Amino acid sequence: MFNIFKKSRAKGELDAIIYRIESNMANNYKDAAQDAFKEFEVKFNEMAADGRLSDKQRINYEVKLSGYKTKLQGFTHKDQKATWT
């Protein structure tokens, strides 16, 4: 029974990070979105390795991780051109 609570708490932690990624992307906070994504990737890998996610959760978050990798590729201020030049 304890394992169920452990897995739902893990899900809550990952969902909170996903919320930050989405919020930062919506507000065009590119660096913050990248930082939250890196945190999500590390936390997901940690939880998957520790067995804190069910198989269904692991697959679901793997899909989200892959989607964010694609979305956030090139989502940065580094290559942004100034509009006034």
Gaussian input, Z-matrix of N, CA and C with variables (Angstrom, degrees):
# hf/3-21g

backbone

0 1
 N
 C     1     B1
 C     2     B2     1     A1
 N     3     B3     2     A2     1     D1
 C     4     B4     3     A3     2     D2
 C     5     B5     4     A4     3     D3
 N     6     B6     5     A5     4     D4
 C     7     B7     6     A6     5     D5
 C     8     B8     7     A7     6     D6
 N     9     B9     8     A8     7     D7
 C    10    B10     9     A9     8     D8
 C    11    B11    10    A10     9     D9
 N    12    B12    11    A11    10    D10
 C    13    B13    12    A12    11    D11
 C    14    B14    13    A13    12    D12
 N    15    B15    14    A14    13    D13
 C    16    B16    15    A15    14    D14
 C    17    B17    16    A16    15    D15
 N    18    B18    17    A17    16    D16
 C    19    B19    18    A18    17    D17
 C    20    B20    19    A19    18    D18
 N    21    B21    20    A20    19    D19
 C    22    B22    21    A21    20    D20
 C    23    B23    22    A22    21    D21
 N    24    B24    23    A23    22    D22
 C    25    B25    24    A24    23    D23
 C    26    B26    25    A25    24    D24
 N    27    B27    26    A26    25    D25
 C    28    B28    27    A27    26    D26
 C    29    B29    28    A28    27    D27
 N    30    B30    29    A29    28    D28
 C    31    B31    30    A30    29    D29
 C    32    B32    31    A31    30    D30
 N    33    B33    32    A32    31    D31
 C    34    B34    33    A33    32    D32
 C    35    B35    34    A34    33    D33
 N    36    B36    35    A35    34    D34
 C    37    B37    36    A36    35    D35
 C    38    B38    37    A37    36    D36
 N    39    B39    38    A38    37    D37
 C    40    B40    39    A39    38    D38
 C    41    B41    40    A40    39    D39
 N    42    B42    41    A41    40    D40
 C    43    B43    42    A42    41    D41
 C    44    B44    43    A43    42    D42
 N    45    B45    44    A44    43    D43
 C    46    B46    45    A45    44    D44
 C    47    B47    46    A46    45    D45
 N    48    B48    47    A47    46    D46
 C    49    B49    48    A48    47    D47
 C    50    B50    49    A49    48    D48
 N    51    B51    50    A50    49    D49
 C    52    B52    51    A51    50    D50
 C    53    B53    52    A52    51    D51
 N    54    B54    53    A53    52    D52
 C    55    B55    54    A54    53    D53
 C    56    B56    55    A55    54    D54
 N    57    B57    56    A56    55    D55
 C    58    B58    57    A57    56    D56
 C    59    B59    58    A58    57    D57
 N    60    B60    59    A59    58    D58
 C    61    B61    60    A60    59    D59
 C    62    B62    61    A61    60    D60
 N    63    B63    62    A62    61    D61
 C    64    B64    63    A63    62    D62
 C    65    B65    64    A64    63    D63
 N    66    B66    65    A65    64    D64
 C    67    B67    66    A66    65    D65
 C    68    B68    67    A67    66    D66
 N    69    B69    68    A68    67    D67
 C    70    B70    69    A69    68    D68
 C    71    B71    70    A70    69    D69
 N    72    B72    71    A71    70    D70
 C    73    B73    72    A72    71    D71
 C    74    B74    73    A73    72    D72
 N    75    B75    74    A74    73    D73
 C    76    B76    75    A75    74    D74
 C    77    B77    76    A76    75    D75
 N    78    B78    77    A77    76    D76
 C    79    B79    78    A78    77    D77
 C    80    B80    79    A79    78    D78
 N    81    B81    80    A80    79    D79
 C    82    B82    81    A81    80    D80
 C    83    B83    82    A82    81    D81
 N    84    B84    83    A83    82    D82
 C    85    B85    84    A84    83    D83
 C    86    B86    85    A85    84    D84
 N    87    B87    86    A86    85    D85
 C    88    B88    87    A87    86    D86
 C    89    B89    88    A88    87    D87
 N    90    B90    89    A89    88    D88
 C    91    B91    90    A90    89    D89
 C    92    B92    91    A91    90    D90
 N    93    B93    92    A92    91    D91
 C    94    B94    93    A93    92    D92
 C    95    B95    94    A94    93    D93
 N    96    B96    95    A95    94    D94
 C    97    B97    96    A96    95    D95
 C    98    B98    97    A97    96    D96
 N    99    B99    98    A98    97    D97
 C   100   B100    99    A99    98    D98
 C   101   B101   100   A100    99    D99
 N   102   B102   101   A101   100   D100
 C   103   B103   102   A102   101   D101
 C   104   B104   103   A103   102   D102
 N   105   B105   104   A104   103   D103
 C   106   B106   105   A105   104   D104
 C   107   B107   106   A106   105   D105
 N   108   B108   107   A107   106   D106
 C   109   B109   108   A108   107   D107
 C   110   B110   109   A109   108   D108
 N   111   B111   110   A110   109   D109
 C   112   B112   111   A111   110   D110
 C   113   B113   112   A112   111   D111
 N   114   B114   113   A113   112   D112
 C   115   B115   114   A114   113   D113
 C   116   B116   115   A115   114   D114
 N   117   B117   116   A116   115   D115
 C   118   B118   117   A117   116   D116
 C   119   B119   118   A118   117   D117
 N   120   B120   119   A119   118   D118
 C   121   B121   120   A120   119   D119
 C   122   B122   121   A121   120   D120
 N   123   B123   122   A122   121   D121
 C   124   B124   123   A123   122   D122
 C   125   B125   124   A124   123   D123
 N   126   B126   125   A125   124   D124
 C   127   B127   126   A126   125   D125
 C   128   B128   127   A127   126   D126
 N   129   B129   128   A128   127   D127
 C   130   B130   129   A129   128   D128
 C   131   B131   130   A130   129   D129
 N   132   B132   131   A131   130   D130
 C   133   B133   132   A132   131   D131
 C   134   B134   133   A133   132   D132
 N   135   B135   134   A134   133   D133
 C   136   B136   135   A135   134   D134
 C   137   B137   136   A136   135   D135
 N   138   B138   137   A137   136   D136
 C   139   B139   138   A138   137   D137
 C   140   B140   139   A139   138   D138
 N   141   B141   140   A140   139   D139
 C   142   B142   141   A141   140   D140
 C   143   B143   142   A142   141   D141
 N   144   B144   143   A143   142   D142
 C   145   B145   144   A144   143   D143
 C   146   B146   145   A145   144   D144
 N   147   B147   146   A146   145   D145
 C   148   B148   147   A147   146   D146
 C   149   B149   148   A148   147   D147
 N   150   B150   149   A149   148   D148
 C   151   B151   150   A150   149   D149
 C   152   B152   151   A151   150   D150
 N   153   B153   152   A152   151   D151
 C   154   B154   153   A153   152   D152
 C   155   B155   154   A154   153   D153
 N   156   B156   155   A155   154   D154
 C   157   B157   156   A156   155   D155
 C   158   B158   157   A157   156   D156
 N   159   B159   158   A158   157   D157
 C   160   B160   159   A159   158   D158
 C   161   B161   160   A160   159   D159
 N   162   B162   161   A161   160   D160
 C   163   B163   162   A162   161   D161
 C   164   B164   163   A163   162   D162
 N   165   B165   164   A164   163   D163
 C   166   B166   165   A165   164   D164
 C   167   B167   166   A166   165   D165
 N   168   B168   167   A167   166   D166
 C   169   B169   168   A168   167   D167
 C   170   B170   169   A169   168   D168
 N   171   B171   170   A170   169   D169
 C   172   B172   171   A171   170   D170
 C   173   B173   172   A172   171   D171
 N   174   B174   173   A173   172   D172
 C   175   B175   174   A174   173   D173
 C   176   B176   175   A175   174   D174
 N   177   B177   176   A176   175   D175
 C   178   B178   177   A177   176   D176
 C   179   B179   178   A178   177   D177
 N   180   B180   179   A179   178   D178
 C   181   B181   180   A180   179   D179
 C   182   B182   181   A181   180   D180
 N   183   B183   182   A182   181   D181
 C   184   B184   183   A183   182   D182
 C   185   B185   184   A184   183   D183
 N   186   B186   185   A185   184   D184
 C   187   B187   186   A186   185   D185
 C   188   B188   187   A187   186   D186
 N   189   B189   188   A188   187   D187
 C   190   B190   189   A189   188   D188
 C   191   B191   190   A190   189   D189
 N   192   B192   191   A191   190   D190
 C   193   B193   192   A192   191   D191
 C   194   B194   193   A193   192   D192
 N   195   B195   194   A194   193   D193
 C   196   B196   195   A195   194   D194
 C   197   B197   196   A196   195   D195
 N   198   B198   197   A197   196   D196
 C   199   B199   198   A198   197   D197
 C   200   B200   199   A199   198   D198
 N   201   B201   200   A200   199   D199
 C   202   B202   201   A201   200   D200
 C   203   B203   202   A202   201   D201
 N   204   B204   203   A203   202   D202
 C   205   B205   204   A204   203   D203
 C   206   B206   205   A205   204   D204
 N   207   B207   206   A206   205   D205
 C   208   B208   207   A207   206   D206
 C   209   B209   208   A208   207   D207
 N   210   B210   209   A209   208   D208
 C   211   B211   210   A210   209   D209
 C   212   B212   211   A211   210   D210
 N   213   B213   212   A212   211   D211
 C   214   B214   213   A213   212   D212
 C   215   B215   214   A214   213   D213
 N   216   B216   215   A215   214   D214
 C   217   B217   216   A216   215   D215
 C   218   B218   217   A217   216   D216
 N   219   B219   218   A218   217   D217
 C   220   B220   219   A219   218   D218
 C   221   B221   220   A220   219   D219
 N   222   B222   221   A221   220   D220
 C   223   B223   222   A222   221   D221
 C   224   B224   223   A223   222   D222
 N   225   B225   224   A224   223   D223
 C   226   B226   225   A225   224   D224
 C   227   B227   226   A226   225   D225
 N   228   B228   227   A227   226   D226
 C   229   B229   228   A228   227   D227
 C   230   B230   229   A229   228   D228
 N   231   B231   230   A230   229   D229
 C   232   B232   231   A231   230   D230
 C   233   B233   232   A232   231   D231
 N   234   B234   233   A233   232   D232
 C   235   B235   234   A234   233   D233
 C   236   B236   235   A235   234   D234
 N   237   B237   236   A236   235   D235
 C   238   B238   237   A237   236   D236
 C   239   B239   238   A238   237   D237
 N   240   B240   239   A239   238   D238
 C   241   B241   240   A240   239   D239
 C   242   B242   241   A241   240   D240
 N   243   B243   242   A242   241   D241
 C   244   B244   243   A243   242   D242
 C   245   B245   244   A244   243   D243
 N   246   B246   245   A245   244   D244
 C   247   B247   246   A246   245   D245
 C   248   B248   247   A247   246   D246
 N   249   B249   248   A248   247   D247
 C   250   B250   249   A249   248   D248
 C   251   B251   250   A250   249   D249
 N   252   B252   251   A251   250   D250
 C   253   B253   252   A252   251   D251
 C   254   B254   253   A253   252   D252

   B1=1.4471
   B2=1.5225
   B3=1.3217
   B4=1.4633
   B5=1.5203
   B6=1.3144
   B7=1.4594
   B8=1.5234
   B9=1.3321
   B10=1.4647
   B11=1.5203
   B12=1.3352
   B13=1.4625
   B14=1.5161
   B15=1.2957
   B16=1.4616
   B17=1.5279
   B18=1.3211
   B19=1.4663
   B20=1.5161
   B21=1.3356
   B22=1.4636
   B23=1.5279
   B24=1.3295
   B25=1.4672
   B26=1.5332
   B27=1.3181
   B28=1.4645
   B29=1.5207
   B30=1.3212
   B31=1.4540
   B32=1.5298
   B33=1.3258
   B34=1.4616
   B35=1.5218
   B36=1.3201
   B37=1.4677
   B38=1.5293
   B39=1.3192
   B40=1.4636
   B41=1.5273
   B42=1.3278
   B43=1.4663
   B44=1.5267
   B45=1.3283
   B46=1.4625
   B47=1.5328
   B48=1.3094
   B49=1.4697
   B50=1.5276
   B51=1.3200
   B52=1.4715
   B53=1.5224
   B54=1.3192
   B55=1.4619
   B56=1.5241
   B57=1.3449
   B58=1.4659
   B59=1.5268
   B60=1.3234
   B61=1.4683
   B62=1.5237
   B63=1.3175
   B64=1.4691
   B65=1.5254
   B66=1.3119
   B67=1.4598
   B68=1.5296
   B69=1.3161
   B70=1.4684
   B71=1.5218
   B72=1.3210
   B73=1.4588
   B74=1.5297
   B75=1.3154
   B76=1.4612
   B77=1.5307
   B78=1.3294
   B79=1.4656
   B80=1.5287
   B81=1.3251
   B82=1.4586
   B83=1.5313
   B84=1.3374
   B85=1.4661
   B86=1.5184
   B87=1.3026
   B88=1.4606
   B89=1.5231
   B90=1.3129
   B91=1.4624
   B92=1.5267
   B93=1.3237
   B94=1.4618
   B95=1.5296
   B96=1.3199
   B97=1.4678
   B98=1.5266
   B99=1.3160
   B100=1.4759
   B101=1.5291
   B102=1.3271
   B103=1.4684
   B104=1.5266
   B105=1.3280
   B106=1.4662
   B107=1.5254
   B108=1.3286
   B109=1.4645
   B110=1.5272
   B111=1.3131
   B112=1.4678
   B113=1.5343
   B114=1.3315
   B115=1.4678
   B116=1.5318
   B117=1.3310
   B118=1.4663
   B119=1.5250
   B120=1.3238
   B121=1.4634
   B122=1.5282
   B123=1.3217
   B124=1.4702
   B125=1.5234
   B126=1.3411
   B127=1.4631
   B128=1.5273
   B129=1.3288
   B130=1.4673
   B131=1.5231
   B132=1.3244
   B133=1.4672
   B134=1.5261
   B135=1.3229
   B136=1.4623
   B137=1.5370
   B138=1.3196
   B139=1.4670
   B140=1.5307
   B141=1.3093
   B142=1.4629
   B143=1.5319
   B144=1.3215
   B145=1.4604
   B146=1.5290
   B147=1.3381
   B148=1.4670
   B149=1.5201
   B150=1.3299
   B151=1.4559
   B152=1.5163
   B153=1.3338
   B154=1.4677
   B155=1.5203
   B156=1.3398
   B157=1.4592
   B158=1.5216
   B159=1.3128
   B160=1.4611
   B161=1.5313
   B162=1.3132
   B163=1.4648
   B164=1.5335
   B165=1.3113
   B166=1.4661
   B167=1.5277
   B168=1.3209
   B169=1.4675
   B170=1.5281
   B171=1.3223
   B172=1.4699
   B173=1.5214
   B174=1.3203
   B175=1.4639
   B176=1.5285
   B177=1.3326
   B178=1.4595
   B179=1.5332
   B180=1.3212
   B181=1.4631
   B182=1.5281
   B183=1.3210
   B184=1.4715
   B185=1.5193
   B186=1.3234
   B187=1.4682
   B188=1.5263
   B189=1.3298
   B190=1.4655
   B191=1.5249
   B192=1.3207
   B193=1.4611
   B194=1.5198
   B195=1.3047
   B196=1.4571
   B197=1.5288
   B198=1.3221
   B199=1.4632
   B200=1.5187
   B201=1.3252
   B202=1.4654
   B203=1.5195
   B204=1.3263
   B205=1.4683
   B206=1.5219
   B207=1.3270
   B208=1.4622
   B209=1.5230
   B210=1.3251
   B211=1.4665
   B212=1.5213
   B213=1.3240
   B214=1.4559
   B215=1.5290
   B216=1.3104
   B217=1.4576
   B218=1.5310
   B219=1.2991
   B220=1.4587
   B221=1.5227
   B222=1.3407
   B223=1.4606
   B224=1.5195
   B225=1.3366
   B226=1.4554
   B227=1.5183
   B228=1.3020
   B229=1.4628
   B230=1.5304
   B231=1.3223
   B232=1.4628
   B233=1.5282
   B234=1.3224
   B235=1.4557
   B236=1.5245
   B237=1.3216
   B238=1.4551
   B239=1.5252
   B240=1.3032
   B241=1.4679
   B242=1.5247
   B243=1.3079
   B244=1.4697
   B245=1.5266
   B246=1.3033
   B247=1.4637
   B248=1.5230
   B249=1.3166
   B250=1.4657
   B251=1.5204
   B252=1.3354
   B253=1.4663
   B254=1.5071
   A1=111.06
   A2=117.61
   A3=121.55
   A4=111.27
   A5=116.58
   A6=121.75
   A7=111.79
   A8=117.84
   A9=121.66
   A10=110.03
   A11=117.36
   A12=120.75
   A13=111.21
   A14=116.06
   A15=121.10
   A16=109.86
   A17=116.73
   A18=120.58
   A19=111.72
   A20=118.85
   A21=119.62
   A22=110.45
   A23=117.28
   A24=120.05
   A25=109.52
   A26=116.77
   A27=121.04
   A28=109.86
   A29=116.33
   A30=121.53
   A31=110.29
   A32=116.96
   A33=121.64
   A34=111.89
   A35=116.59
   A36=120.40
   A37=110.65
   A38=116.31
   A39=119.80
   A40=111.15
   A41=117.09
   A42=120.45
   A43=111.47
   A44=117.46
   A45=121.02
   A46=110.79
   A47=116.56
   A48=120.13
   A49=109.64
   A50=117.07
   A51=120.71
   A52=110.26
   A53=116.98
   A54=120.73
   A55=110.46
   A56=117.01
   A57=120.51
   A58=111.27
   A59=117.30
   A60=120.50
   A61=109.08
   A62=116.70
   A63=121.46
   A64=111.63
   A65=116.12
   A66=120.95
   A67=111.26
   A68=116.11
   A69=120.16
   A70=111.71
   A71=117.28
   A72=120.40
   A73=110.08
   A74=117.33
   A75=121.65
   A76=111.48
   A77=116.09
   A78=120.34
   A79=112.76
   A80=116.43
   A81=123.37
   A82=112.52
   A83=115.87
   A84=121.20
   A85=107.23
   A86=115.42
   A87=121.46
   A88=113.16
   A89=117.04
   A90=119.76
   A91=111.27
   A92=116.51
   A93=120.48
   A94=110.65
   A95=116.82
   A96=120.54
   A97=110.08
   A98=116.84
   A99=120.80
   A100=110.87
   A101=116.53
   A102=120.44
   A103=110.90
   A104=116.58
   A105=120.38
   A106=110.48
   A107=117.02
   A108=119.97
   A109=110.65
   A110=116.81
   A111=120.26
   A112=110.52
   A113=115.77
   A114=120.25
   A115=110.36
   A116=116.34
   A117=121.24
   A118=110.85
   A119=116.37
   A120=120.80
   A121=111.29
   A122=116.39
   A123=120.86
   A124=110.83
   A125=116.15
   A126=121.02
   A127=111.25
   A128=116.83
   A129=120.10
   A130=110.35
   A131=117.55
   A132=121.10
   A133=111.20
   A134=115.78
   A135=121.54
   A136=110.49
   A137=115.64
   A138=120.30
   A139=112.06
   A140=117.27
   A141=120.86
   A142=109.77
   A143=116.87
   A144=120.88
   A145=111.80
   A146=116.38
   A147=121.14
   A148=113.39
   A149=117.04
   A150=120.33
   A151=113.83
   A152=116.72
   A153=120.19
   A154=112.74
   A155=117.09
   A156=121.44
   A157=109.16
   A158=115.89
   A159=119.18
   A160=107.74
   A161=116.57
   A162=119.43
   A163=111.02
   A164=115.79
   A165=120.59
   A166=110.97
   A167=117.34
   A168=121.40
   A169=110.60
   A170=115.87
   A171=120.09
   A172=110.55
   A173=117.32
   A174=121.30
   A175=110.38
   A176=116.37
   A177=121.11
   A178=111.11
   A179=116.79
   A180=120.18
   A181=111.95
   A182=118.20
   A183=120.26
   A184=110.22
   A185=116.73
   A186=121.27
   A187=109.65
   A188=116.98
   A189=120.70
   A190=110.60
   A191=116.63
   A192=121.13
   A193=110.69
   A194=116.57
   A195=121.47
   A196=111.26
   A197=116.30
   A198=120.53
   A199=112.09
   A200=116.85
   A201=119.92
   A202=111.83
   A203=117.60
   A204=119.95
   A205=110.14
   A206=115.95
   A207=121.00
   A208=110.83
   A209=117.16
   A210=121.65
   A211=112.61
   A212=116.29
   A213=120.33
   A214=113.41
   A215=116.68
   A216=119.44
   A217=107.58
   A218=117.16
   A219=121.58
   A220=113.39
   A221=117.86
   A222=122.35
   A223=107.41
   A224=115.39
   A225=121.16
   A226=110.02
   A227=116.03
   A228=121.23
   A229=111.52
   A230=117.42
   A231=121.33
   A232=113.37
   A233=117.80
   A234=120.98
   A235=113.03
   A236=116.46
   A237=120.87
   A238=110.38
   A239=115.86
   A240=121.60
   A241=108.55
   A242=115.19
   A243=119.93
   A244=108.10
   A245=117.31
   A246=121.33
   A247=112.46
   A248=116.85
   A249=119.46
   A250=113.66
   A251=117.86
   A252=118.43
   A253=111.80
   D1=-39.39
   D2=179.33
   D3=-59.11
   D4=-35.84
   D5=-179.24
   D6=-60.51
   D7=-34.24
   D8=178.91
   D9=-63.58
   D10=-44.86
   D11=179.69
   D12=-66.23
   D13=-37.02
   D14=178.98
   D15=-63.01
   D16=-41.78
   D17=-179.39
   D18=-70.92
   D19=-36.26
   D20=179.67
   D21=-72.57
   D22=-32.60
   D23=176.55
   D24=-66.62
   D25=-39.77
   D26=177.69
   D27=-61.87
   D28=-42.53
   D29=178.39
   D30=-60.58
   D31=-42.05
   D32=179.17
   D33=-62.58
   D34=-40.36
   D35=178.90
   D36=-63.73
   D37=-45.73
   D38=-179.65
   D39=-67.08
   D40=-38.87
   D41=178.72
   D42=-64.18
   D43=-35.38
   D44=177.43
   D45=-65.04
   D46=-39.88
   D47=178.32
   D48=-68.15
   D49=-41.27
   D50=177.88
   D51=-60.71
   D52=-40.50
   D53=177.53
   D54=-58.65
   D55=-42.65
   D56=178.61
   D57=-65.15
   D58=-40.12
   D59=177.79
   D60=-59.98
   D61=-51.49
   D62=-178.05
   D63=-60.93
   D64=-44.60
   D65=-179.47
   D66=-62.81
   D67=-44.75
   D68=179.47
   D69=-65.98
   D70=-38.51
   D71=177.83
   D72=-65.35
   D73=-42.48
   D74=-178.81
   D75=-64.00
   D76=-32.36
   D77=-179.50
   D78=-94.49
   D79=7.23
   D80=178.95
   D81=61.73
   D82=30.77
   D83=173.86
   D84=-88.32
   D85=81.77
   D86=-169.89
   D87=-64.36
   D88=-46.29
   D89=-178.75
   D90=-65.79
   D91=-40.47
   D92=178.90
   D93=-65.97
   D94=-38.45
   D95=177.72
   D96=-63.99
   D97=-42.05
   D98=178.26
   D99=-63.29
   D100=-42.16
   D101=179.46
   D102=-63.81
   D103=-43.96
   D104=179.35
   D105=-65.01
   D106=-36.92
   D107=177.73
   D108=-63.20
   D109=-44.66
   D110=178.84
   D111=-60.64
   D112=-40.92
   D113=177.37
   D114=-62.99
   D115=-42.19
   D116=178.51
   D117=-60.98
   D118=-44.80
   D119=-178.55
   D120=-62.63
   D121=-45.35
   D122=179.84
   D123=-64.52
   D124=-47.77
   D125=-178.14
   D126=-64.27
   D127=-41.25
   D128=178.55
   D129=-61.92
   D130=-48.69
   D131=-179.24
   D132=-60.66
   D133=-39.61
   D134=178.59
   D135=-62.89
   D136=-48.82
   D137=-177.49
   D138=-68.72
   D139=-37.01
   D140=178.46
   D141=-65.80
   D142=-41.26
   D143=-179.94
   D144=-67.51
   D145=-34.70
   D146=-179.37
   D147=-81.20
   D148=-7.03
   D149=-178.59
   D150=76.37
   D151=21.73
   D152=-179.09
   D153=-83.15
   D154=-2.35
   D155=178.28
   D156=-117.34
   D157=141.93
   D158=173.77
   D159=-71.98
   D160=167.36
   D161=179.13
   D162=-60.22
   D163=-41.15
   D164=179.81
   D165=-63.70
   D166=-44.05
   D167=178.08
   D168=-64.04
   D169=-44.42
   D170=-178.68
   D171=-58.77
   D172=-45.69
   D173=179.84
   D174=-63.92
   D175=-43.61
   D176=179.94
   D177=-59.90
   D178=-46.38
   D179=-178.90
   D180=-72.94
   D181=-29.12
   D182=174.32
   D183=-62.75
   D184=-41.39
   D185=178.29
   D186=-63.71
   D187=-43.57
   D188=179.26
   D189=-64.37
   D190=-42.11
   D191=178.97
   D192=-59.82
   D193=-45.98
   D194=178.90
   D195=-62.32
   D196=-41.93
   D197=178.99
   D198=-63.69
   D199=-42.71
   D200=178.32
   D201=-66.88
   D202=-35.43
   D203=176.60
   D204=-57.56
   D205=-43.63
   D206=-179.90
   D207=-68.96
   D208=-47.24
   D209=-178.01
   D210=-62.87
   D211=-38.99
   D212=-173.01
   D213=-89.73
   D214=-3.20
   D215=177.20
   D216=-67.02
   D217=120.13
   D218=-178.83
   D219=81.32
   D220=2.19
   D221=178.37
   D222=-86.81
   D223=81.22
   D224=-174.80
   D225=-151.39
   D226=159.86
   D227=177.42
   D228=-86.69
   D229=-11.77
   D230=-172.93
   D231=-60.02
   D232=-40.96
   D233=-176.75
   D234=-98.58
   D235=7.48
   D236=-176.99
   D237=-72.87
   D238=130.57
   D239=178.85
   D240=-88.05
   D241=143.69
   D242=176.77
   D243=-71.12
   D244=136.09
   D245=-176.98
   D246=-77.25
   D247=-16.33
   D248=-177.02
   D249=-89.04
   D250=-1.68
   D251=179.40
   D252=-104.71

